[in-house]
């Protein structure tokens, strides 16, 4: 699924109107019906609805939605904010349609605001995706009133006051919705951590915009959802054997950090690899042999850390980093690995920290190596950013410069490719913000590389499956109680 810029969405609307053909008013009606279907599936008509509408096309959407819901027996009150004398044509037409069904209230000053009890469902249809300047004056007052109410809020297409593809100032007035119902495609703003309070639980509803135009429109931003992830999964043939699915090697763990190695190895096995060898410090031998009997174990000459490489010829992918430590002998081992390795690799955790402290090693990483930094690790690798959009651009530049696949971990994890394209992820939840989940991801990615998935596909599919296993774990354990090993136990596709 593509993520388009505001200007591209305007072009998409215009193309749809011209080519289908359909009037802009009928397209607005189609979008409103899609919104209404979503709302009716989740909220019954016993809860009063209060609409706050601007005077542009987003407000026109709100008026059409109010009319449709009123006809379905919902109690509807509509407030139009009179912040300008200008109105869009489709707003005016929907206003006339609505007047045949309902009385319309106008907010001309603060005193005209309704008294909200908190039992209402508020519909935000003030400002849409074409916003170019912050909400001010009366609009800001209405937004503040909505935010101060304990009532739940649903934003039509995008929260009023939120920019689609740039950062807002800290003091901008922005609606803080519980839900955002986006038309046709997600917005880039939904993927940005800074915007989380201004998005809520977002959903996309199909309004029949031109699929041909979407396919032909170029964008660096994409979204990996269930449908697109499923296409990446390869079938297992009946006469396959363990050799068919590769031999992974994990370089992980050190004294006091063998849990990271165990989580990584368990995830690798659960993700379909044929064979797994784990190279561990002497102190980890019994731990791995007992915890992961399906894995083979190679033992380093050092008792507490990894200092030497095992035989590499048999492996088809290598994962390195979880629980590794940063001792000088371990750094030397990684330098040797970069000189000898001829298979795809995943670098994570302490391996990334050693890279940031020894940036000359970046030049030795093979093309399409997958690195999996969390935001702080990425900052140490690439430098600080002014905001989340700047960090995303920095990740695109970093991936292109070093020819790497950067998995920037977090909500909607961004998978950034060397061609600067970005695939955001649909799965995962806040319960995964716990120690060890990154080690699990490294195991999954290494397993997929060992099975000969192309690195791009391995990165996208691995991140998706990591997140969906986390979602299953949260459902079983709750977000508060789940731990990283729960994610391993819920892997499967």
Secondary structure, 3 states (H helix, E strand, C coil): CECCCHHHHHHHHHHHHHHCCCCHHHHHHHHHHHHHHHHHCCCCCCCCEEEEECCCHHHHHHHHHHHHHHHCCCCEEEEEECCCCCCCHHHHHHHHHHHCCCCEEEECCHHHCCCCCCCCEEEEECCCCCCCCCECHHHHHHHHHHHHCCCEEEEECCCCCCCCCCCCCCCCECCCCCEEEEECCCCHHHHCHHHHHHCCEEEEECCCCCHHHHHHCCCCEEEECHHHHHHHCCCCCCCCCHHHHCEEEEECCCCCCHHHHHHHHHHHHHCCCCEEEEEECHHHHHHHHHHCCCCEEEECCCCCCCCCCCCCCCCCEEEECCCCCCCHHHHHHHHHHHHHCCCEEEECCHHHHHHHHCHHHHHHCCCCCEECCCHHHHHHHHCCCCCHHHHHHHHHHHHHHHCCEEEECCCCCEEECCCCCEEEECCCCHHHCCCCHHHHHHHHHHHHHHCCCCHHHHHHHHHHHHHHHHHHHHHHHCCCCCCHHHHHHCCCC
